[in-house]
């Protein structure tokens, strides 16, 4: 396993556990205690974790994993999810998009489409799509989260609330039968506004997000029209989601 991938998985593990010790991390990733300590030092410098006596915990300022950590993870699955999402555009003219690596992959695949209007709070998505003269791109302002390159806060919420959207493609950190969640409460409110302005809400989430419950709710599962995930997701968890009235596609 490359160090970049290990660092990403270490952060995810610490976020899930809250606090974890060096011994457990060393056994999980089959590396020495010294290697884990060096990794934790790097992650602490990036304000992702706080080292404790014999281990580490989530940093107090942690909002979300940076895109640089998430982009390489589950790349094949995210691309399949994005390709499936393309088949659901179904004549939509105005689409909303949050940030996140899977939604970003979906944005990259829109190249062959024409006449779309895109409303987004993700600056990386807007920058990519605005290069296509066939698209109209509207980007929300506000505070920019360095981790996700999304704008958040009252300005972003007010901006998004002024648009009527055919389909919103939403990226989240957790998908559970009870609802969709993210690590960032401020970002969750922005995503919620985008969902509320859309006729159809489609959540894009790879299998690692299934059954995960993050800090802040974006929306209940009962108001999500479609969840697209990958085939690794536990079938019983997907059945619980289907029971909420959400159509589930596992690709």
C-alpha positions as a printed Julia matrix, in Angstrom:
251×3 Matrix{Float64}:
   0.0    0.0     0.0
   1.35   3.43   -0.98
   1.83   5.93    1.84
  -0.76   8.35    0.43
  -3.39   5.62    0.46
  -2.38   4.54    3.97
  -2.61   8.11    5.29
  -6.1    8.44    3.87
  -7.23   5.19    5.45
  -5.65   6.1     8.78
  -7.67   9.32    8.91
 -10.85   7.45    8.0
 -10.15   4.89   10.72
  -9.57   7.57   13.35
 -12.72   9.45   12.3
 -14.76   6.27   12.7
 -13.21   5.31   16.04
 -12.8    8.79   17.53
  -9.56   7.71   19.25
  -7.23   4.83   18.4
  -3.81   3.63   19.53
  -0.61   3.13   17.57
  -0.57  -0.63   18.19
  -4.0   -1.1    16.59
  -3.07   1.03   13.58
   0.23  -0.81   13.11
  -1.54  -4.17   13.12
  -4.29  -2.97   10.79
  -1.88  -1.6     8.18
   0.91  -4.18    8.7
   3.62  -1.59    9.32
   5.9   -0.78   12.24
   4.99   1.4    15.21
   7.61   3.89   14.06
   5.97   4.16   10.62
   2.57   4.85   12.2
   4.07   7.5    14.47
   5.62   9.24   11.45
   2.29   9.04    9.62
   0.47  10.54   12.6
   3.01  13.35   12.76
   2.28  14.22    9.11
  -1.47  14.09    9.68
  -1.2   16.27   12.78
   0.74  18.9    10.81
  -2.17  18.92    8.34
  -4.63  19.4    11.24
  -6.45  16.17   10.46
  -5.63  14.32   13.7
  -4.34  15.15   17.17
  -1.74  12.84   18.63
  -2.46  11.49   22.08
  -0.37   9.43   24.47
   0.1    6.2    22.52
  -2.29   7.05   19.7
  -4.35   9.73   18.01
  -7.82  11.26   17.86
  -9.72  13.42   15.37
  -8.43  17.0    15.29
 -10.75  19.57   16.88
 -10.91  21.58   13.63
 -11.57  18.54   11.43
 -14.38  19.05    8.9
 -13.68  16.57    6.13
 -10.95  14.65    4.39
  -9.11  16.79    1.82
  -9.79  15.92   -1.82
  -6.14  14.98   -2.23
  -6.72  12.15    0.24
 -10.02  10.98   -1.22
  -9.46  11.18   -4.98
  -7.43   7.98   -5.35
  -9.66   5.89   -3.1
 -12.1    3.47   -4.76
 -11.52   5.18   -8.1
 -12.98   2.37  -10.22
 -16.14   2.18   -8.15
 -16.61   5.95   -8.24
 -16.28   5.97  -12.01
 -18.92   3.25  -12.39
 -21.26   5.19  -10.11
 -20.69   8.34  -12.17
 -21.33   6.48  -15.42
 -24.6    5.14  -14.03
 -25.59   8.67  -12.98
 -25.24   9.83  -16.59
 -28.05   7.45  -17.61
 -30.44   9.23  -15.23
 -30.17  12.72  -16.7
 -33.37  11.93  -18.62
 -33.72  15.23  -20.44
 -32.87  17.42  -17.45
 -31.83  20.93  -18.4
 -30.79  22.33  -15.01
 -28.73  20.14  -12.7
 -27.35  20.88   -9.26
 -24.07  19.43   -8.02
 -22.27  19.42   -4.7
 -18.57  18.67   -4.35
 -16.99  15.35   -3.48
 -14.88  12.96   -5.51
 -17.73  10.87   -6.94
 -19.74  13.91   -8.02
 -16.55  15.41   -9.46
 -16.03  12.23  -11.49
 -19.61  12.6   -12.74
 -18.84  16.2   -13.78
 -15.86  15.0   -15.82
 -18.12  12.64  -17.77
 -20.55  15.38  -18.86
 -18.3   16.4   -21.76
 -20.52  14.93  -24.48
 -23.69  16.67  -23.31
 -24.97  19.98  -24.64
 -27.22  22.72  -23.39
 -26.97  21.96  -19.68
 -27.18  24.57  -16.96
 -25.19  23.62  -13.88
 -25.7   25.13  -10.43
 -23.02  24.21   -7.91
 -21.18  25.26   -4.78
 -18.1   23.24   -5.76
 -15.46  25.51   -7.27
 -13.47  22.65   -8.79
 -16.62  21.39  -10.54
 -17.47  24.88  -11.81
 -13.92  25.46  -13.06
 -13.94  22.17  -14.96
 -17.37  22.65  -16.55
 -17.05  26.31  -17.48
 -14.41  25.31  -20.06
 -17.25  23.77  -22.11
 -19.0   26.54  -24.11
 -22.11  24.33  -24.33
 -22.74  24.74  -20.59
 -24.04  27.6   -18.47
 -22.42  27.41  -15.06
 -23.63  29.18  -11.91
 -21.35  28.95   -8.87
 -22.29  29.88   -5.32
 -20.12  32.27   -3.33
 -19.25  32.1     0.35
 -16.52  30.68    2.55
 -14.48  28.07    0.66
 -13.71  24.81    2.43
 -10.12  23.95    1.52
 -10.8   20.25    2.09
 -13.64  19.95   -0.43
 -13.3   23.17   -2.5
 -17.0   23.81   -1.76
 -18.44  27.17   -0.73
 -20.52  27.13    2.44
 -22.35  29.55    4.71
 -25.34  31.92    4.38
 -24.2   33.38    1.04
 -24.0   29.95   -0.59
 -27.35  28.91    0.9
 -29.1   32.08   -0.3
 -27.6   31.74   -3.77
 -28.71  28.13   -4.23
 -32.17  28.84   -2.84
 -32.9   31.12   -5.81
 -32.7   28.37   -8.48
 -35.16  25.74   -9.67
 -33.26  22.5   -10.33
 -34.39  19.45  -12.27
 -31.95  16.96  -10.71
 -29.52  17.43   -7.82
 -26.52  15.11   -7.63
 -25.41  15.04   -4.01
 -22.2   13.71   -2.51
 -22.24  12.78    1.19
 -20.02  11.17    3.83
 -22.55   8.77    5.26
 -25.63   6.9     3.99
 -27.89   5.11    6.43
 -31.54   4.1     6.37
 -32.15   7.07    8.65
 -30.6    9.61    6.27
 -27.61  11.13    4.49
 -24.95  12.9     6.54
 -21.67  14.81    6.27
 -18.86  15.66    8.67
 -19.35  19.42    8.22
 -22.56  20.9     9.72
 -22.22  24.11    7.68
 -21.7   22.17    4.46
 -24.64  19.92    5.31
 -26.96  22.95    5.32
 -25.79  23.99    1.86
 -26.32  20.49    0.49
 -29.75  20.42    2.1
 -30.76  23.61    0.29
 -29.63  22.15   -3.04
 -31.72  19.04   -2.38
 -34.77  21.1    -1.44
 -34.63  23.1    -4.7
 -34.52  19.95   -6.86
 -37.39  17.99   -8.36
 -35.26  14.84   -8.11
 -32.43  14.09   -5.67
 -29.79  11.51   -6.58
 -27.13  10.61   -4.0
 -23.78   9.29   -5.27
 -21.92   7.31   -2.59
 -19.48   4.42   -2.82
 -19.94   1.39   -0.57
 -17.59   2.69    2.14
 -20.24   5.32    2.97
 -23.09   2.83    3.45
 -24.23   2.47    7.08
 -21.91   5.32    8.07
 -23.49   8.12   10.11
 -21.48  11.37   10.11
 -22.04  14.43   12.3
 -24.69  16.45   10.45
 -27.78  15.4     8.51
 -28.28  16.56    4.93
 -31.69  14.95    4.49
 -33.74  11.92    5.57
 -33.42   8.86    3.36
 -37.14   8.96    2.68
 -36.76  12.09    0.52
 -33.9   10.73   -1.62
 -35.2    9.53   -4.97
 -32.19   7.46   -6.06
 -29.04   6.18   -4.36
 -26.24   5.0    -6.65
 -23.56   2.97   -4.9
 -21.3    0.07   -5.84
 -21.7   -3.68   -5.62
 -19.64  -4.0    -2.43
 -22.44  -2.46   -0.35
 -24.1   -4.91    2.08
 -27.4   -6.06    0.58
 -29.23  -5.95    3.91
 -28.21  -2.33    4.39
 -29.47  -1.5     0.89
 -32.76  -3.25    1.65
 -33.18  -1.03    4.71
 -32.66   2.0     2.48
 -35.11   0.7    -0.13
 -37.68   0.33    2.64
 -37.56   4.12    3.01
 -38.84   4.52   -0.56
 -35.46   5.2    -2.16
 -34.59   3.48   -5.43
 -31.14   1.88   -5.05
 -28.7    1.06   -7.83
 -25.58  -0.94   -6.91
 -23.19  -1.0    -9.87
